[in-house]
């Protein structure tokens, strides 16, 4: 986890404080991400920003929803910025977090295939999987192999 980047010349007891919660991640197949754990004190208002084309819902709260754009998903990450607007005469402060967008796993069992009923086994051709930590096969129907657990 990465620490927040804080930028504020007046970050003291009377100044505005804003804090993110480091690096977070979401799956690219998710529609949106709810930001949690942000905080801001001694401010008149808060606003969230980003460097790409995604959108915020409730962007002036500390737990908004961010919907990444196709460009965000393609890039694999987006930097989100919380700005805490300071009470006069204090200045504003900002804090950033990186939202990493992890590619969703894919699985393709290949096309339908046939085998002879007298064959002891069959090598499956054309299967593929990406963005995963492991793969496993299973069966449907009544037939079960000797090594499968019920």
C-alpha positions in Angstrom: 0.0 0.0 0.0 1.3 3.4 -1.0 1.1 6.4 1.4 -0.9 9.4 0.4 0.7 12.4 -1.4 -0.2 15.5 0.7 0.5 19.0 -0.6 -0.2 21.8 1.8 1.8 24.7 3.1 -0.7 25.4 5.9 -1.3 21.9 7.2 -1.5 22.7 10.9 -4.2 22.6 13.6 -6.1 25.5 12.1 -5.5 24.6 8.4 -7.5 22.4 6.1 -6.6 18.7 6.2 -7.4 16.1 3.6 -6.3 12.6 3.5 -6.7 9.7 1.1 -6.1 6.0 2.0 -3.2 5.1 -0.4 -3.5 2.8 -3.4 -6.7 0.9 -4.0 -7.8 -1.5 -6.7 -10.9 -2.7 -8.5 -11.7 -5.3 -11.2 -12.2 -3.9 -14.7 -15.5 -5.8 -14.9 -16.9 -3.8 -12.0 -19.1 -0.9 -13.0 -17.9 1.5 -10.3 -15.8 1.9 -7.1 -16.9 3.3 -3.8 -14.2 5.3 -2.2 -13.9 4.6 1.5 -11.6 5.9 4.2 -11.0 9.4 3.0 -11.0 12.2 5.6 -11.1 16.0 5.6 -11.2 18.5 8.5 -11.2 22.3 9.0 -12.7 23.0 5.5 -15.6 24.8 3.9 -16.1 22.1 1.2 -14.5 19.1 -0.4 -14.2 18.2 -4.1 -12.8 15.2 -5.9 -11.0 15.2 -9.2 -9.2 12.9 -11.6 -6.9 13.1 -14.6 -9.0 11.1 -17.1 -12.6 10.9 -18.2 -14.4 8.8 -15.5 -17.2 10.3 -13.4 -18.0 10.9 -9.7 -21.4 10.5 -8.1 -21.6 12.5 -4.9 -18.3 14.0 -5.6 -18.4 16.5 -2.7 -18.7 13.7 0.0 -16.0 11.6 1.6 -17.4 8.4 0.2 -18.3 9.1 -3.4 -18.7 6.5 -6.2 -16.2 6.7 -9.1 -17.2 5.2 -12.4 -14.0 4.7 -14.6 -14.2 5.4 -18.3 -13.0 3.0 -21.0 -9.8 5.0 -21.1 -9.2 4.6 -17.4 -9.7 0.8 -17.7 -7.4 0.6 -20.7 -4.7 2.6 -18.9 -5.0 0.3 -15.9 -5.0 3.1 -13.3 -6.3 6.5 -12.5 -5.1 9.1 -9.9 -7.9 10.5 -7.8 -7.5 13.8 -6.0 -9.3 14.9 -2.9 -9.2 18.7 -2.4 -10.2 20.1 1.0 -11.1 23.8 0.7 -9.7 25.6 3.7 -11.5 27.9 6.1 -10.4 31.5 5.5 -7.6 32.6 5.8 -6.1 29.1 5.4 -5.3 27.6 2.1 -6.5 24.4 0.4 -4.9 21.0 0.7 -5.0 18.1 -1.7 -4.4 14.4 -1.3 -4.2 11.7 -4.0 -4.8 8.0 -4.3 -4.1 5.7 -7.2 -7.0 3.4 -8.2 -5.5 0.4 -10.0 -7.9 -1.2 -12.4 -7.1 -4.9 -12.6 -8.0 -6.7 -15.9 -10.8 -9.3 -15.4 -10.1 -12.9 -15.8 -11.2 -14.6 -19.0 -11.9 -18.3 -19.7 -12.5 -20.0 -23.0 -13.1 -23.8 -23.0 -12.7 -23.9 -26.8 -15.2 -25.2 -29.2 -17.3 -28.3 -28.8 -15.3 -31.5 -29.4 -16.0 -35.2 -29.8 -14.2 -38.3 -28.7 -14.7 -42.0 -29.3 -16.5 -43.7 -26.4 -13.8 -46.4 -26.3 -11.0 -43.8 -25.8 -9.5 -43.8 -22.3 -8.9 -40.0 -22.3 -9.0 -37.0 -24.5 -6.7 -34.0 -24.8 -8.8 -30.8 -25.0 -7.6 -28.4 -27.7 -8.3 -24.7 -28.1 -8.8 -23.7 -24.4 -7.4 -20.4 -23.1 -7.5 -18.3 -20.0 -6.0 -14.9 -19.2 -5.5 -12.6 -16.1 -5.8 -15.4 -13.6 -3.8 -17.0 -10.8 -5.0 -20.6 -11.6 -7.4 -22.6 -13.7 -9.4 -25.7 -13.0 -11.8 -27.9 -15.0 -15.0 -29.6 -13.9 -17.7 -31.7 -15.5 -21.5 -31.5 -15.8 -23.8 -34.5 -16.0 -23.6 -37.9 -14.4 -20.1 -38.9 -15.5 -17.3 -38.2 -13.0 -13.6 -39.1 -13.3 -11.9 -41.2 -10.7 -9.9 -38.2 -9.3 -12.8 -35.8 -8.8 -14.2 -35.2 -5.4 -18.0 -35.3 -5.2 
